[in-house]
Each structure stands twice: as C-alpha cells, then as structure tokens.
Amino acid sequence: RGRWALAPAQGRAATPRTMAPKGKMSAEVQRIRSACKALRLDKVSPLAWKKLREAESAFSLDLEVDVSHVTVPELRELSAALAPLAQCLPEVSAELWEWLAQPISDARGKAMPCSRALISLLAQALGGSGDLMPPAASAYLALLVADGSDRQWTSLFQPAIFRQILRALRGLRRGDLKARRERGEATDEATEEDAGEEDDEGAIGTTGALELLSQVSALCRARGLSSVEAAAMAVDELATLVSKPLDDAVAREASFALAGIVARAGGADDVRRAAAAVIRATMPALMMTQERVANFQGAMPRPLQQARNTVLSLLRGLVRTHAAVLLSPRRAKPPPEAEDVEEVGEEGEQAPRKRARRRGDEESGDGEVELGATQDA
C-alpha cells in the first residue's frame, strides 16, 4: 500500500494539458458551444444549406436566414472562442468536430449538422453590407484555421463565402495614378475618384479590411487552398493588392498570402503550377506596367517602385524556398546541328545547295551564308 502511495511522485510529471474526463466537455468547447447557442442555430432551415451550395457562382448571398437577432459582440465572441484552436490541440479539436457533427432541429423538426447551420448563418451575415459582415468573416476564417478543419474541408470551405471575403478586400486597393499634363509626370497619389470607387466596393472600413486580410493570409499559410478554383480566384485578388496596394502593409500581407498558397499547394507539380500562376499575376508589377498611363516621363512614380520591390522579394522567397521544384536540374537538349540539304532534281541530278544573302550585300556579293547556318544562328 505504501509503495503505490509513492507511485504518483515517482512517475512521470503531469502534462500541462490533460484530456477532459469522459462525459465532461472541455472549457474551450464549452465556450464555443455557448457562443453558438447565443446565435440561435435552431432557427436556420436546412434549405439554407442547399441554397448555399447552389450559390457557388453568385455575387451575392441571400439564403433567407433570419439574422436580426445576431449582434456584433456575439460574432466576436465566437471568433475569440475559436482562436485558441488555431494551435494543435488534438483532444479539444476532436471534441469540437464531434459536437459540430451532431444534428440540430429547426422549428419544423428538420435536422441538419450544427456545422452546416453555423456556416449558413455566417454566410447570411456575410452577404449583407452592414456591421455584421467583418465579424462574420472573422468567425468563418477562424473556423477554417481551427485544428482538424482539413478533415472537414469539403463541408467547411464554401467558394461563395470565400468570394464575398475577397470582394471585401478591394477597399485596400489604391486608385490609378494621375498624370500631370503641365509637367508630363505622374503623381505618386491615386486620384480621388478612383479611390472612392474602391471604398464603395469594399463594404467595410480600411482597418477592418486589413484585419481581414491578415486572417486570409494566416489561412493561406496554415491550411492553403485545396480547391483549384479558389486558389486561382485568391491569386488574382491578392496579386492586385500587391500591384496596387493602399500602403506597404497591405502589399506585404498580400505577398505573405501568395507565398502560403504556393507552399501549401501540394505535390511538386502543384507547387510548380501555383508558383507559375503567382509569377504570371504579379508580372505587371514587376515590369511596372500595371497603370493605365502609357508613358511616365522622368523618374518612375514611387508606388510603382515599391510594388516592384515587394514582388522581387516575393519571387526571391519562392525561388529560395522551392528551389528544388522550380529550378529543375534537367536541361533542355541543344537543337540538332543543321545539315546541308541537297535536293535531287527531276532527272536525278543533284541540285546546288541553297544559299542566302545578307541584306545589303547583294551588290558586293559578300556575306553569302548557308541557309542551315542562318537558321542555326
């Protein structure tokens, strides 16, 4: 008896995190469950999920879900409750996804998993242009980044929702540069007209959009985008933010997201394909040709130079990180040496070799070269 009394002291030290006893929910999942209970997921009809699946190519989301009872603090509480699961917590994440898989019934008695009801409600909040949009997008991205989400990715990731989030980032673009007629130089600032148009499209303020961009960047670096369509859509939007950013912080965060998309693309062929898409999308910024004005007399505007530096840093990082994939050791075979072609005439006689003259030497007769050698050069 005394020997077993000393066993706990002599054994291994207790781990800092222990699994909750069977039948008892962990504190993290309890907090998430309380936040979802405040959102009244039982009011979401299963038809909303069906409409969400059919709205993949739509530019707006109207799932006919009542979100009048949803408030901004409730959505922020859900985001804060999901934030700790971005770290690797196998026990807590397994418990969370098990609870989200449980069915929930609406007022008519029709049941669907809690995860589908939650995603449908967040999609409806994202579809509006009110104050619910930023916290709803933040909660949805926190759900995608949570540990174990890759095993539920087909159900969690919805292109229609992700498209709405990317459209909200357009407020971080600057307007086109304006050329001065009197000096023939381009100003370093965007026109007020174009900047106003971008703000209208953004649907949220600059501060909220920048926070949303940082979450999109975290998603791309942690999980990537397994869907080819979603990756192509994200590369186009993020490359535009790199080429025409509102400030340096926007360009830097967008470049981090692009690097994450390439790193999480998958196998060697997928990484090579994603890197080619990123290079192709950012090439105008590298060549400083992303503006409407054809010619800039004098020094290039500072925004174009800053965008070019950001793209150079991005491409250097891609080559440094994925050198084994992007810089293939195989070399292209040299072209075969041109051989003199001898033509046979109708009577079986050998025709003379074809020769070509250099332009400008016809009168002097110098500079005659064989046709095959010309093609080789």
C-alpha positions in Angstrom: 0.0 0.0 0.0 2.8 2.4 0.8 4.6 1.5 -2.4 1.5 2.5 -4.5 1.2 5.7 -2.5 4.6 6.8 -3.7 3.9 5.9 -7.3 2.5 9.3 -8.4 5.5 11.2 -7.1 8.0 8.8 -8.7 6.2 8.6 -12.1 6.2 11.0 -15.0 5.3 14.6 -14.4 1.8 15.5 -15.3 1.4 17.0 -18.8 0.4 20.7 -18.8 -2.8 19.8 -20.7 -5.0 16.8 -19.8 -7.9 15.5 -21.6 -11.3 16.3 -20.2 -13.0 13.3 -18.4 -15.4 11.3 -20.4 -18.8 12.9 -20.4 -17.4 16.3 -19.5 -16.8 19.0 -22.1 -13.6 20.9 -22.1 -13.6 24.6 -21.3 -12.7 25.6 -24.9 -15.6 23.7 -26.5 -18.0 24.9 -23.8 -17.1 28.5 -24.7 -17.7 27.7 -28.4 -21.0 26.0 -27.6 -22.2 28.9 -25.6 -21.3 31.3 -28.4 -23.2 29.2 -30.9 -26.2 28.9 -28.6 -26.4 32.7 -28.5 -26.7 32.7 -32.3 -29.8 30.5 -32.2 -28.7 27.9 -34.8 -32.0 26.2 -34.3 -33.7 28.9 -36.4 -31.6 28.0 -39.5 -33.6 25.9 -42.0 -31.8 23.0 -43.9 -32.9 24.7 -47.1 -30.4 27.5 -46.4 -27.6 24.9 -46.8 -29.0 23.8 -50.1 -29.1 27.4 -51.4 -25.6 28.0 -50.2 -24.3 25.0 -52.2 -26.1 26.3 -55.3 -24.8 29.8 -54.9 -21.2 29.0 -55.8 -21.1 31.3 -58.8 -23.4 34.0 -57.3 -22.1 37.5 -56.5 -24.4 37.9 -53.5 -25.7 35.7 -50.7 -29.3 35.7 -49.7 -30.2 32.4 -48.0 -33.3 33.7 -46.4 -31.9 33.1 -42.9 -33.1 35.5 -40.2 -30.1 37.2 -38.6 -32.0 40.1 -37.0 -31.2 38.6 -33.5 -27.4 38.3 -34.3 -25.2 41.0 -32.9 -21.6 42.1 -33.4 -20.4 41.2 -29.9 -21.8 37.6 -30.3 -19.9 37.1 -33.5 -16.7 38.5 -32.0 -17.2 36.1 -29.0 -17.4 33.2 -31.4 -14.2 34.3 -33.2 -12.4 34.7 -29.8 -13.6 31.2 -28.7 -12.3 29.6 -32.0 -8.9 31.4 -31.9 -7.2 29.0 -29.5 -7.9 26.1 -31.8 -5.5 27.5 -34.4 -2.8 25.7 -32.4 -2.5 21.9 -32.4 -4.9 20.7 -29.8 -5.9 17.2 -30.9 -8.2 16.3 -27.9 -10.0 19.6 -28.0 -10.4 19.7 -31.8 -11.7 16.1 -31.9 -14.3 17.1 -29.3 -15.3 20.2 -31.2 -15.8 18.5 -34.5 -17.7 15.7 -32.8 -20.1 18.2 -31.3 -20.5 20.2 -34.6 -21.4 16.9 -36.3 -24.4 16.4 -34.0 -27.8 17.2 -35.6 -29.8 20.2 -34.7 -33.5 20.6 -35.5 -35.3 23.7 -36.6 -38.8 24.8 -35.8 -40.3 22.4 -38.3 -38.4 19.4 -36.9 -36.0 19.1 -39.8 -32.5 18.3 -38.7 -29.0 19.0 -40.0 -25.5 19.1 -38.5 -24.6 22.0 -36.3 -21.6 22.9 -38.6 -23.9 23.4 -41.6 -26.3 25.6 -39.6 -23.4 27.7 -38.3 -21.9 28.1 -41.8 -25.3 29.0 -43.3 -25.8 31.7 -40.6 -22.4 33.2 -41.1 -22.9 33.2 -44.9 -26.1 35.2 -44.5 -24.4 37.7 -42.2 -21.6 37.9 -44.8 -24.0 38.5 -47.6 -25.2 41.8 -46.1 -23.3 45.1 -46.2 -24.0 46.0 -42.6 -21.9 45.8 -39.4 -22.2 42.0 -39.2 -20.0 41.4 -42.3 -16.5 41.9 -40.7 -17.1 39.8 -37.5 -18.9 37.1 -39.5 -16.0 36.8 -41.9 -13.6 36.7 -39.0 -15.5 33.9 -37.4 -15.7 31.9 -40.6 -11.9 32.2 -41.2 -11.2 31.2 -37.6 -13.3 28.1 -38.2 -11.3 27.2 -41.3 -8.0 27.7 -39.4 -9.1 25.5 -36.5 -7.1 22.4 -35.9 -8.7 19.4 -37.7 -10.5 21.5 -40.2 -8.7 19.8 -43.1 -10.6 16.6 -42.4 -13.9 18.6 -42.8 -12.7 20.8 -45.6 -15.3 19.7 -48.2 -18.1 20.8 -46.0 -16.4 23.8 -44.3 -14.9 25.6 -47.3 -17.6 27.2 -49.5 -16.5 29.2 -52.5 -19.4 31.5 -52.4 -18.4 32.7 -48.9 -14.8 33.0 -49.8 -15.6 35.1 -52.8 -17.5 37.5 -50.6 -14.5 37.8 -48.3 -12.1 38.5 -51.2 -14.5 41.2 -52.5 -14.4 42.9 -49.1 -10.6 43.3 -49.5 -11.0 45.5 -52.6 -11.2 48.5 -50.3 -7.4 48.1 -49.7 -6.6 48.9 -53.4 -5.4 52.3 -54.3 -6.7 54.2 -57.3 -4.9 54.8 -60.6 -2.1 57.2 -60.7 -2.9 60.6 -62.3 -0.5 62.1 -64.9 0.2 65.8 -64.8 -0.3 67.5 -68.1 1.8 70.5 -67.4 4.9 68.6 -66.5 4.2 65.3 -68.1 5.0 63.5 -64.9 2.8 61.1 -62.9 1.8 61.9 -59.4 2.6 59.5 -56.5 -1.0 59.6 -55.3 -4.2 58.0 -56.6 -7.0 60.0 -58.0 -9.8 60.8 -55.5 -12.4 59.5 -58.0 -10.9 56.0 -58.3 -10.1 55.7 -54.6 -13.7 56.5 -53.7 -14.9 53.8 -56.1 -12.7 51.2 -54.4 -14.0 52.2 -50.9 -17.6 51.7 -52.1 -16.8 48.2 -53.3 -15.0 47.3 -50.1 -18.2 47.3 -47.9 -16.0 47.6 -44.7 -13.5 50.2 -43.5 -9.8 50.1 -44.1 -8.9 48.9 -40.6 -11.4 46.1 -40.8 -10.3 45.1 -44.2 -6.7 45.0 -43.1 -7.5 42.7 -40.2 -9.5 40.5 -42.6 -6.5 40.4 -45.0 -4.2 39.2 -42.1 -6.7 36.4 -41.4 -6.8 35.4 -45.0 -3.0 35.4 -45.0 -3.0 33.2 -41.9 -5.4 30.8 -43.6 -3.3 30.5 -46.7 -0.1 29.9 -44.7 -1.7 27.4 -42.3 -4.1 25.4 -44.5 -3.7 26.6 -48.1 -6.5 26.4 -50.6 -7.1 22.9 -51.9 -9.6 24.0 -54.5 -8.0 25.0 -57.8 -10.8 27.5 -58.5 -10.5 29.1 -55.1 -6.7 29.3 -55.4 -7.0 31.0 -58.8 -9.5 33.4 -57.5 -7.4 34.3 -54.5 -4.2 34.7 -56.6 -5.9 37.2 -58.8 -7.2 39.3 -55.9 -4.1 39.2 -53.9 -1.8 40.0 -56.8 -3.9 43.1 -57.4 -3.3 44.1 -53.8 0.4 43.6 -54.3 0.4 45.6 -57.5 -1.8 48.5 -56.4 -1.8 48.5 -52.5 -3.2 51.2 -50.4 0.1 51.1 -48.3 3.1 48.9 -47.7 1.4 46.9 -45.0 -1.3 45.7 -47.5 1.3 44.7 -50.1 3.4 42.8 -47.5 0.4 40.9 -46.1 -0.8 40.0 -49.6 2.6 38.7 -50.6 2.7 36.5 -47.5 -0.7 35.1 -48.5 0.6 34.3 -52.0 3.7 32.6 -50.6 1.4 30.5 -48.4 -0.8 29.4 -51.4 2.3 28.2 -53.2 3.8 26.4 -50.1 0.5 24.6 -49.3 -0.3 23.7 -52.9 0.5 20.0 -52.5 3.0 18.0 -54.6 5.8 19.2 -56.7 3.6 19.7 -59.8 1.0 21.6 -57.8 3.7 23.8 -56.3 5.2 24.5 -59.7 1.7 25.3 -61.1 0.8 27.6 -58.2 4.2 29.4 -58.5 3.7 29.9 -62.2 0.2 31.4 -61.5 1.7 33.8 -58.9 4.5 34.9 -61.2 2.1 35.5 -64.1 -0.2 37.5 -62.0 2.5 39.7 -60.4 4.5 40.2 -63.7 2.8 43.6 -64.5 4.0 45.0 -61.1 7.5 43.6 -61.7 7.6 45.4 -65.1 5.8 48.4 -63.6 3.1 48.3 -66.3 0.1 48.0 -64.1 -1.1 51.6 -64.7 -3.3 53.0 -67.4 -0.9 55.8 -68.3 1.3 54.6 -71.2 4.4 56.6 -70.5 6.0 58.2 -67.4 8.4 60.9 -68.3 11.3 61.3 -65.8 11.5 59.1 -62.7 9.0 56.3 -62.2 6.4 57.0 -59.5 7.2 55.8 -56.0 4.2 53.5 -55.7 5.3 51.5 -58.8 8.8 51.2 -57.4 7.5 50.0 -54.1 5.3 47.4 -55.7 8.2 46.2 -57.8 10.4 45.8 -54.7 7.6 43.8 -53.0 7.2 41.4 -56.0 11.0 41.0 -56.2 11.1 40.0 -52.5 8.2 37.6 -53.1 9.8 35.9 -56.1 13.2 35.6 -54.3 11.5 33.9 -51.4 9.7 31.5 -53.7 12.9 30.5 -55.5 14.8 30.2 -52.2 12.1 28.0 -50.6 11.2 25.9 -53.6 14.5 25.8 -55.4 14.4 22.0 -55.9 11.0 22.2 -57.5 11.2 25.5 -59.5 14.8 25.1 -60.7 14.7 21.7 -62.3 18.2 20.1 -62.9 17.1 18.9 -66.3 18.5 20.9 -69.1 16.9 21.4 -72.5 18.5 19.4 -75.3 20.5 21.6 -77.6 19.0 22.0 -81.1 20.3 19.5 -83.7 23.0 20.8 -85.9 21.7 21.9 -89.2 22.9 19.8 -92.1 23.3 20.8 -95.6 20.2 19.7 -97.6 20.8 18.5 -101.1 17.8 18.4 -103.4 17.5 16.0 -106.2 16.2 17.3 -109.5 13.7 15.7 -111.7 16.3 14.0 -113.8 18.1 12.6 -110.8 20.8 15.3 -110.8 22.0 16.8 -107.6 20.7 20.3 -107.1 23.0 23.0 -105.8 22.9 23.8 -102.1 20.5 26.7 -101.2 22.3 29.8 -100.2 21.0 33.1 -98.7 22.5 36.5 -99.0 22.7 39.0 -96.2 20.7 42.1 -96.6 22.8 44.9 -98.1 25.5 42.6 -99.5 23.7 41.7 -102.7 25.7 44.1 -104.8 29.1 43.3 -103.4 28.4 39.5 -103.4 30.0 39.2 -99.9 28.3 37.7 -96.9 26.9 34.5 -98.5 25.9 32.1 -95.8 24.3 28.7 -96.0 20.6 28.6 -95.1 21.1 26.0 -92.5 23.7 28.1 -90.7 21.3 31.1 -90.8 18.6 29.0 -89.1 21.2 27.8 -86.5 22.1 31.4 -85.7 
